[in-house]
Amino acid sequence: MSDCGNCELCTFTVERSEVYYFDSYVTDGARPGWEDDPDYMVDGFLTTAAYSWTSNEIQWLDENTATVQTGRPILRVEIRAFSGTAYAGSLCGPLFQYLRPIFIAGQGDTHSFIPPYPPVSNSSTPNWSEWFDITTDTNAPGAWTWDDIVALDMDTWIVRTVCGDPNASACYKVEIRVTWTESVQMYFPKSIDGGLSKNIDIFNLWKTTIRTRDSGLNSQPYRFSGVMMPICDAAGVVLCFPLCFPACFEAGAAVDEISAPTVFATIHEWIENHDEVTISCYGQCADGVYIIKQFSTHSMRSPDYYGYNLTLEKVKD
């Protein structure tokens, strides 16, 4: 894309997450499933559980609720379980539960945790394990796709402390959290209005307020204004004019938005979700993570022309 003398191409990126769960299981000779109510592990409820009283009885979770999401580059994949313990007799010791993802290429790494357990006999209050990052596990995809998410399986089992009294682990649900990036591109004028000056009252002397102006801080808002219109040359390169015309979006691996209304809708969604937006375009002085304080648009003479005003506040470099 050509250098637009008065414009700067900026990429806005946010991380978004969705949680899915395993909703099916199968058995075979090596993986017979948990002994009591194995279907309760995959019913999606946090009120019903599968129970295992025996070490190394693997339950094979073979399907999950994820669907293919086009145009969402996957950044991170994590797993966790909602589990507890039940003791029919005196406390023998903690139980360990294991989660092992199964990728298209083979088994992943084994991740373990101790479900909540009571200090005396009876049952514990179940709770979630930590999230285990499986993005770079053994046999994990080098570049994740949504087909890999849909195809993801899971093995889970327990190892219990052996003693005279029976004790069990209860697993209610196993989840997958997928984090992806969403990006839009906009052209901004190369000269930015940082909005860094402000009036402040520093003291009151003889009932006369003395005002001064400071130079502001990096956390103060940046304010941008521009116009979007679909003017491109034959090669699809944005044409820029004395005003910044940030139109002619080009679809790419990380940029799905190809029209001004779609870009605007995405930005409004980020505002509603209180997303932190990573912005890259202006170099070290302005690149960083922002929240969008205000965003407004207005139509112009042509239905394809849009004006916009955008206020950003930096939250981290």
N, C-alpha and C positions, 0 to 999 in steps of 0.2 A: 504494500500500500504506500502511495507516495507521501512525501512530507508536505503537509498542508501548512504553508508558511505561518498562518495565524492561528492554527488549531493544534491541539495535542490529543492524540488518541489515548483514552483512559479505559482501563479494564476494571470493572467492579465485580468482585467475587465474594460469595458467601458460602459457608458450609451449612448444608441441610441434612437432617437425619430422619430416617423412618425405621420403626421397629416392627419386625415380623416374628412369627413363632412357628415352631414345628407342630404340624397338625396331623401327622400320620406316623405309624411305625410298622415294621415288619419283623418277622422272626426267622431265624435259621438255626442250624445245629450249634454254631459257635455263639450265637446271640439270641438266647431264648426269651429275652424280655424280663421285666421285673415281675415278681411273683403275684402281687396283688394289684388288681385294677390297672393294668398297664395303659389302657385306653384313656384313663384320667390324666395322664401326662400330656396328652395331645388334644384335649377337648377345648383348650383356650381359656379355662376358668382357673381362678386362684382360690377356689373353695373346694376343689376335689383333687386328690393326689394318687399317684401310683406309689406302692410301697415295695421296698426290697429289704429282705432279712438276711440275704446271703451275699458274701463278698464275690465280686467279679461276675455277677449276672448282668450281662450287657443288654441294654435296650437300644435298638437301632432305629433312630428317627430318620425316616426316609423322604419326607416331603415337608415343605414349609409354605407359608402364605405369601411369599414374595412373588411379584410379577415383573416382567421385563419393563424397565423404564428407559425409554430411548432418550438420548441427549443428556444423560446425567452421569458424568464421569465419576466413577467410584473412587473415593479417597481412603476409606477405612471400613473394615468389617470386624464386628465384635460379637461375642456371645455371652450369655449369662443364664442362670437357672434360679427359679424360685423354689426353695427347699426348706425342709425342717427335719427334725428327728423325733422318733417315738420310742420310748422305753417301756417295756411291759414289766420289767423288774428293776433291780437296783442299777445304778449307773455303772457301766463298765468302762467308758471312755468315749472320746469323740469318734464320730464317723467321718469318713472322707468321701466326697463325691467327685467323680471325674467326668470331664467333658472332652471329647476328642472329635474334632471336625473331620469329615470325610470329603475330600475334593475329588474332582474328576480324575486327577492324576494319582490319587491315593490318600492314605491317612495323614492327618496333620499331627501337630504336637498335642500332648496330653496336658490339660489344665485342671488343677485340683483346688478344692476349697472345703472348708468344714461348715456344714449347715448348722444353724443355731441348735444348741442342745441344752436341756434343762439341768440344773444342778442336782436334782433328785429325780426319782422315777416319774413317769408320765410323759407328756408330749411337750415339745417346744413350740414357740410361736414362729412360724416360717418367715423367711425373709429372702431378699435377693442376694445372690453372690455379687462379687465385683464383676465389671465388664472385662472380659479377656479379649485382647486384640489378636485376631488370627490372620490379619492381612498378609503377614510375611511368614506364616507357619511353613513347616516342611510340606512340600507338594502343593502349596497354595499357588494360585495363578500369579504369574509375573505381572500381568496387567488385568485387573478384575473387570469382568463384564457382568451385566445383569443375568445373563445365561448361567454364569458361575454361581450367582446367588440362588437362583431357582434350583440349580442342581445340587446345592449344598446339603449333605446329610450330617448326622451326628450320632456318635456312640456315647452313652452315659452309663455309669455303674458306680457301685459303692465298695468301699473296703471298711469293714466294721471291726471293732475291737472284740476279740474272742473272749467269752466268759460264760458262766453257767446260765445267765439270764438272756433271753432274746432281746434284741434291739433292732430298730429298723430306721431306714431313711425314707422320707416322703418327698417326692418331687412333683410339683404342681404344673410347672411350665418351663420350657426352654426357649429363649428368645434370640433373635439375631438383630443387631442394630447396624444399619448401613448408612454411612455418611458419604455424601457426594458434594460436588461443587456446582454452583450455578453462577454463570457469568453473563454480563452484558457489557457492551462497549459503547461509549459515547465520546464525541469530540467536544473538548472544552477549549476556550480561548487560552493561549499560552500565558497570558497575564492573568493571574488569579487575584480576586479580591479576598484577602484573608480575613477581613473584618476584625482586625486585631486591635483597633483603637476604640476607646470607649471613654465616656465621661465618668469620673469618680469624684466623690466628696472625700477630701483627705482630712480636713479639720474645719472647725467653725471659729472664726476669730472676730470678736466684737459683733456677734450676730450676723456676720457677713460670711456666707459660704464661699470658700476658696475651692475652685475646681481646677483640675489639671487633666491632662490626657496622657495615658501610658501607651506603651508599644504593644501591649497584649502578650498573650502566652500561646504556646503551640496548641493548647487544648481549646482555644477560642475558635468559633466556627469559621469555616471557609464558605464563601458564598459564590455561586456560579450562576450565570445566565447565558442562555444560548437559544439557537433556533435549529429545529430538525426539519429537513426536507429531503425528499428522495431524488437527489441529482447525482448521477454517476456518469462516468464516461463509458465507452464501449468495453473497456477491460474490467469494469466493475470497481474502478478506483474512485474514492470520494473526491469530489471537486470542492475546494474550499475558496471562500471569498473573504473580503474584509471582515464580514461577520462570520462567526463560526457556524457552519451548516453541518451538524453531526449526523448525517443520514447515510443511506446506502450501507446498511449493515451486511457484513459478509459472514455466512454461517461457517463454523469451524468446529474443531473437536471440543473446545471449551466455551464456544459462544453459540448459543442456540437462537437467541432473539434476533429476528431479521426485520422487524418493523417497529416504528416508533411506538404505536399503541401497545405492542407486546412488551417492549422495554419499560414503558411507563407502568404497565400492570405489574411487572416483576418488581420494580422498585417499590411500588405501593405495598406489595405483599411483604417485602422485606421490612418495611416500616411497621406493618401490623404485627409481624413476628418478633420485633425488636432485635433483628439480626445485626451482628457486627459485620461490616463490609470492609474487605481488604481492597485498597485502591492502589494501582500502580500506573504511573504515567509521568509524574512530575519529578522523579528522582528523590534523593535523600531528604530534601527539604520538606516534601509534602506527602510522600508515599507512606502508607501505614494502614492502621485499622480504624475505621470510623463508624459512628452511628449517624443515620440520616435524620437530621432534626426536622427539616421541612422539605417538601417537594410539591411543586405546583406546576401545572401546565395550562396553556391556553391556546385555543385555535386561532389561526390567522386567516388571511384572505382565501387561500386555497385549502381545501379539505386535507391535503397532504402535508401542510405546513403546520408545525407546532412550535410554540415558544415554551421555555421552561425556566424555572428558578429552583435552585437546589442549595440547601444549606447542610454542611457536613461538620461534625465535631469529632476531632481525633480522640481516640481512647487509648491507643498504644502505637508505638513506632513499629 
